[in-house]
């Protein structure tokens, strides 16, 4: 029997090299003062077949005079990399390797990767920098990062993007802040690509849902939150909707798991054939429970607004439900209360949009979420991918005229 990993890596050598050869690549790129102290573990993959592979790793290293620390490394092929980035050659393939704090596309990372540099950043915007700590909350190599910065008296989030995009992010925050409960921008730098954002009080809805006795907001709060954005002057930009992205998701799943090819392409075709366009309005674009801030059972905030733009409102509702479905599967100890809350939300959403189109788009969103186990390199990502595909098929079946 052919090993599916071996088959995938032989079909896509760059992917195989970066997933299995991370230690050698990183060791070749390290300077003489730093030593690799552990095996390198892939923790995130961005794979565009035939074009790009970007793999993020976690590893323990030691530097003379500083001791051991856990570091985040990245290896990439298929991109034009800025100068001053280490490049390792393997059988004619150029592989760029960098540490997250020195991301060549995100120059602002250096300013938020240590307490000292983060403290200097805070002082520039008038925040006293005492007892500074930093925690990287999200990182997409070459694209964006979110870093939580705490002091003895303050807490903020630094969002780091490519410098050419930070002005647009700042304009978006300025346009929305008087309409929607989003974080205020406390300062920004076009040179570094950093926007320092207010920390909102409360927990994410996802965090609340997985507690023992959750105080959850009424479903109407969710749609009220989305309506707050509709009257803001948003820069004209449209991103592909859930239905428009199903072919790309199906193609990726078919590439990484050929045994699921027929099912994924059938699912994508079925969604496309049954979907009808929705009215275009301002939407969040990535609306889910980890983006919603809740305090004592009331929605108090919305974060990560980079994706706000023109789109189909039903996409936001569907993405929220698909995310609930995925979270319930990932947290079995909380699954019942999450699904019970989901049932309440569905009843509310059904009253404001076409129930069949809603379920079709939930299926489309879950097809996208089915790429997640591979992207984060779960232990048994193929089984997890198939499980999410089965949930997408379930929602597609629920969209049939006889089911709603």
C-alpha positions, 0 to 999 in steps of 0.5 A: 500500500502506498503511503499517502504522505509519500505520494503527496510529497513525490507529487509536490516536491517543494511541499515534501521538502518543506514539511520533512526537511525543516530542520536541515533548512533552518540549520543551514540558514542559522548564523554561527551564534544560534544552535537548533536544540530540538526537532522542527515541528511544522505548525502551519502550511500555506500551499498553492499547488504549482505556485507557492509553499510557505511552512511555519515551524516551531523549534527550540534554539539557543543563542550564546549568552541568552539560553534556550527559547522557543522560536518561530521559523518560516520557509518559503518557495515560489515567492519573490523575497526581499533582499537580506533574507537567507536563501538555501538552495536545494536541487535547484530550488531556492528556499527563503528562511526567516525567523518570525521577528525578521519577516521580510514582508512585515518590517514592523515585526521587529518592533513588537517581538520583544518587551524592549522594542514593544515598549519603545513603540508604546512610548511613541504613542504616549503609553508608559512602558513599565513591565512590558510583556508581549504575546504573539496571538496570530501570525500569517507569514508575509501577511499579518500578525497580531501581538498583545502588548501588556504593561503594568497599567495598559493592554493593547494589540499591535496589528502588523501588515505589509506597509503598503496596506496599513493606511487602508487598515487605518482608514477602515478603522476610522470609518467604522469606529463611530458606527460599530463597537470595534477597537479604536486605533491608537496610532499607526506607522506607514513605514513599519506597517503597524496599527496599535489598537485598543483592547476591548473588555470581555472574552471572545464568544468562542471562549465563553461558549466553551466554559462550564456555565456560559452566558451567551448573547441572544441571537438578535445581538449578532445580527444587530452587530452586523447592522452597525456596519451598514451605514459606514463609508467603506472603501469600495472593495469586494472579495469573493463570496463563499460560493465563489470560493468553493472550487478553489477549496475543492481543488486543494482538498482533492490535491492533498487527499485524492481519495476525497476528490470526487466527493469534494468536486461534487459538493462544490458543483452542487453548491454552485448549481443551487446557489442564487445571488444575495443583495450586496451590502457591507459585510464583515467578511469573516464573521465568527465566534472568535471575532465577537467580544462578549461581556456578561451575556452581551455583545460588546465588540467586533475585531479583525475588521480587515475583511470588511467590504461589499458582499452578500450578508448571508455569507456572514450568517453562514460563516458564523454557523459553519464556525460553530459546527467546526468548534463543536467538533473540535471541543467535544466537552462543550459540543452539546451547549454549542450546538444548542446555541447554534439551534437558537441562532439558526431559528433567528437567521432563518427568519431574516434570510432564505433558509435554503440559501443559508444552508448552502452557504454553511456547506460552502464555508465548511468546505473551506474549513475542511482545509484547516486540519492540513493547514495546521498539520493536525496529527490525523489531518486526513481523517479530520478533513473527511469529517468536516467534508461530511459535515458540509455534505450534511448541510448541503442535504439540509438545503434540499427543498424537502429538508427546510 
